[in-house]
Amino acid sequence: MLSSLLLRHRLLATSLLFFLMTASAERISAQQETKPLEPADLELVISGPREDFPDRPPREYHARMFKVTLINHSSRPVVFGPNALEAIRSYETTDWRVMDASGNPVPYRTLFICRVGSVRVFQARPLTDADLFVIPAGGSRELADLDISMWFKLSEPGEYKIYREFSFTPPRLSQITIGGMEYPAQYDASAMSPEKRQMLRYAIGFTIKSNVWSLVIK
């Protein structure tokens, strides 16, 4: 009877020790995964036309398409997806920059946007696994091609310098309380798989500047 009781205590102690070791390993792993990315870990490469004609009547607007590739040079996967709401740019702006031949920023085009309708009650946007992108160590991902002529009118001849500043700020997936005020989750991740939801929850934010592309307007 005594030996059985001692055996039971030993098994219980062993189980508890194993649980503590596992939990500790998981915490260490999570801390390692959330270490900030180094500047050399990511590279953003853009490419587009080298020569073009001015935006003048009757062609004051024509497409200038750019290809964008995000490359992961680190030894771990890089995760990104929908940005935190406070980091999302408005429709009138972009993370692209264009400098003229004098080195001055080219201003945004005037965009005529009709805003109608009443203010809606906030509702968290649902996410699925398709909203999360994972670039494996040493891998790359093509981002959506983009037409920069939506924002920039290049009407004068000369050499223009173009680059992009791409950033990701992980969204908040749960409700928080600050100063007695409750702030709802920014996205609803209930439809995501547990694995992808965990990856997004511990994703690391980053900001990266692309190479500078030269475009000559003749």
C-alpha positions as CSV (number, residue, x, y, z in Angstrom):
1,M,0.0,0.0,0.0
2,L,2.8,2.4,1.0
3,S,4.8,1.5,-2.1
4,S,1.8,2.1,-4.3
5,L,1.3,5.5,-2.7
6,L,4.9,6.4,-3.2
7,L,4.8,5.3,-6.8
8,R,1.7,7.5,-7.3
9,H,3.5,10.5,-5.8
10,R,6.5,9.9,-8.0
11,L,4.4,9.7,-11.2
12,L,2.5,12.9,-10.2
13,A,5.8,14.7,-9.5
14,T,7.2,13.5,-12.9
15,S,4.1,14.6,-14.7
16,L,4.3,18.1,-13.1
17,L,8.0,18.4,-13.9
18,F,7.3,17.5,-17.6
19,F,4.4,20.0,-17.8
20,L,6.6,22.8,-16.4
21,M,9.4,22.0,-18.8
22,T,7.0,21.9,-21.8
23,A,5.4,25.2,-20.8
24,S,8.9,26.8,-20.3
25,A,10.0,25.6,-23.7
26,E,6.9,27.0,-25.3
27,R,7.5,30.4,-23.7
28,I,11.1,30.4,-24.8
29,S,10.0,29.4,-28.4
30,A,7.5,32.2,-28.4
31,Q,10.1,34.7,-27.2
32,Q,12.5,33.6,-29.9
33,E,9.8,33.8,-32.6
34,T,8.9,37.4,-31.6
35,K,12.4,38.8,-31.7
36,P,12.5,41.8,-34.0
37,L,13.6,41.4,-37.6
38,E,17.0,42.8,-38.5
39,P,17.3,45.3,-41.4
40,A,19.0,42.7,-43.6
41,D,16.3,40.0,-43.0
42,L,13.9,41.5,-45.6
43,E,14.3,42.9,-49.0
44,L,11.7,44.7,-51.1
45,V,12.3,44.7,-54.8
46,I,10.3,46.9,-57.3
47,S,10.5,47.0,-61.1
48,G,8.6,48.9,-63.7
49,P,9.0,50.9,-66.9
50,R,12.3,52.6,-67.6
51,E,11.0,55.1,-70.1
52,D,7.6,56.7,-70.7
53,F,5.8,59.7,-72.1
54,P,4.3,62.6,-70.1
55,D,0.8,62.8,-68.7
56,R,-0.6,65.5,-71.0
57,P,-3.8,66.0,-73.0
58,P,-5.3,63.9,-74.4
59,R,-3.5,61.2,-72.3
60,E,-3.4,62.8,-68.9
61,Y,-3.7,59.4,-67.3
62,H,-2.2,56.0,-68.4
63,A,-1.1,53.0,-66.5
64,R,2.4,52.7,-65.1
65,M,2.5,49.2,-63.6
66,F,5.1,48.1,-61.0
67,K,5.9,44.6,-59.9
68,V,6.8,44.1,-56.2
69,T,8.6,41.2,-54.6
70,L,9.2,40.7,-50.8
71,I,12.2,38.5,-50.1
72,N,12.9,36.8,-46.8
73,H,16.7,36.5,-46.2
74,S,16.3,35.4,-42.5
75,S,16.5,31.9,-41.1
76,R,12.8,31.9,-40.0
77,P,9.4,32.3,-41.6
78,V,8.1,35.9,-42.0
79,V,4.3,36.3,-41.5
80,F,2.2,39.2,-42.6
81,G,-1.5,39.9,-43.3
82,P,-4.1,42.6,-42.7
83,N,-2.6,45.7,-41.0
84,A,-3.8,47.0,-37.6
85,L,-6.6,49.6,-38.4
86,E,-4.5,52.5,-37.2
87,A,-1.8,51.6,-39.7
88,I,-4.1,51.4,-42.8
89,R,-3.5,54.3,-45.1
90,S,-6.5,56.3,-46.4
91,Y,-7.6,55.9,-50.0
92,E,-6.1,59.3,-50.9
93,T,-2.5,58.3,-50.0
94,T,-0.1,55.5,-50.7
95,D,3.2,54.1,-49.4
96,W,4.9,54.8,-52.8
97,R,7.1,57.8,-53.2
98,V,8.2,59.6,-56.4
99,M,10.9,62.3,-56.6
100,D,11.4,64.6,-59.6
101,A,14.7,65.5,-61.2
102,S,15.3,68.2,-58.6
103,G,14.8,65.7,-55.8
104,N,11.4,67.2,-54.7
105,P,8.5,64.9,-53.9
106,V,5.9,64.7,-56.6
107,P,2.5,65.6,-55.1
108,Y,-0.4,63.3,-55.1
109,R,-3.0,63.7,-57.8
110,T,-6.2,65.3,-56.8
111,L,-8.7,62.5,-56.2
112,F,-12.4,63.3,-56.3
113,I,-14.0,60.9,-53.9
114,C,-17.8,61.0,-53.1
115,R,-18.4,60.2,-49.5
116,V,-22.1,59.4,-48.8
117,G,-24.0,57.5,-46.2
118,S,-24.2,57.5,-42.5
119,V,-21.5,56.3,-40.0
120,R,-21.8,52.6,-39.4
121,V,-21.4,50.7,-36.2
122,F,-17.9,49.1,-36.1
123,Q,-17.9,45.4,-36.9
124,A,-14.7,43.3,-36.9
125,R,-13.9,42.0,-40.4
126,P,-13.7,38.2,-40.5
127,L,-10.4,36.6,-41.5
128,T,-9.6,33.3,-43.1
129,D,-6.3,31.4,-43.6
130,A,-6.2,33.0,-47.1
131,D,-5.6,36.4,-45.5
132,L,-2.4,35.3,-43.9
133,F,0.8,35.2,-45.9
134,V,3.9,33.2,-44.8
135,I,7.3,33.6,-46.6
136,P,9.5,30.7,-45.6
137,A,13.2,31.2,-44.7
138,G,15.1,32.1,-47.9
139,G,11.8,32.4,-49.8
140,S,10.0,35.2,-51.5
141,R,6.5,36.3,-52.4
142,E,5.1,38.4,-55.3
143,L,2.9,41.2,-54.0
144,A,0.0,42.5,-56.1
145,D,1.2,44.6,-59.1
146,L,0.3,48.2,-58.7
147,D,-0.4,51.1,-61.0
148,I,1.2,54.2,-59.5
149,S,-0.4,56.6,-62.0
150,M,-3.5,56.5,-59.8
151,W,-1.6,58.7,-57.3
152,F,1.1,60.5,-59.3
153,K,0.8,62.7,-62.4
154,L,4.2,62.8,-64.3
155,S,3.7,65.6,-66.8
156,E,7.2,67.1,-67.1
157,P,10.2,65.5,-68.9
158,G,13.0,64.3,-66.7
159,E,14.3,61.4,-64.6
160,Y,12.1,60.4,-61.7
161,K,13.1,58.3,-58.7
162,I,10.5,55.9,-57.4
163,Y,10.5,53.7,-54.3
164,R,8.1,52.1,-51.9
165,E,7.9,51.9,-48.1
166,F,6.0,48.8,-47.2
167,S,5.0,48.1,-43.6
168,F,3.1,45.6,-41.5
169,T,1.6,46.2,-38.1
170,P,0.0,43.1,-36.6
171,P,-3.7,43.7,-35.8
172,R,-5.4,43.2,-32.5
173,L,-7.4,40.0,-32.4
174,S,-9.0,40.4,-29.0
175,Q,-10.9,43.0,-27.0
176,I,-8.9,45.2,-24.7
177,T,-9.8,47.7,-21.9
178,I,-7.8,51.0,-21.5
179,G,-8.8,53.5,-18.9
180,G,-12.1,51.8,-18.3
181,M,-13.0,52.0,-22.0
182,E,-13.5,48.8,-24.0
183,Y,-12.0,48.5,-27.4
184,P,-13.2,45.6,-29.6
185,A,-11.0,43.3,-31.6
186,Q,-10.0,44.8,-34.9
187,Y,-10.6,41.5,-36.8
188,D,-12.5,38.3,-36.2
189,A,-10.1,35.4,-36.5
190,S,-12.5,32.7,-35.4
191,A,-12.7,31.3,-39.0
192,M,-8.9,30.8,-39.2
193,S,-7.2,27.6,-38.3
194,P,-5.7,27.5,-34.8
195,E,-2.2,27.3,-36.3
196,K,-2.7,30.4,-38.6
197,R,-4.4,32.3,-35.8
198,Q,-1.5,31.7,-33.5
199,M,1.0,32.8,-36.2
200,L,-0.9,36.0,-36.8
201,R,-1.2,36.6,-33.0
202,Y,2.6,36.4,-32.6
203,A,3.5,38.0,-36.0
204,I,6.3,40.6,-36.0
205,G,5.7,44.1,-37.4
206,F,8.2,45.5,-39.9
207,T,8.8,48.5,-42.2
208,I,11.0,48.1,-45.3
209,K,12.1,50.5,-48.0
210,S,12.5,49.2,-51.6
211,N,15.2,49.8,-54.1
212,V,15.0,53.1,-56.0
213,W,13.7,52.8,-59.5
214,S,14.6,55.3,-62.2
215,L,11.9,56.3,-64.7
216,V,12.7,58.7,-67.6
217,I,9.8,60.8,-69.0
218,K,10.7,62.0,-72.5
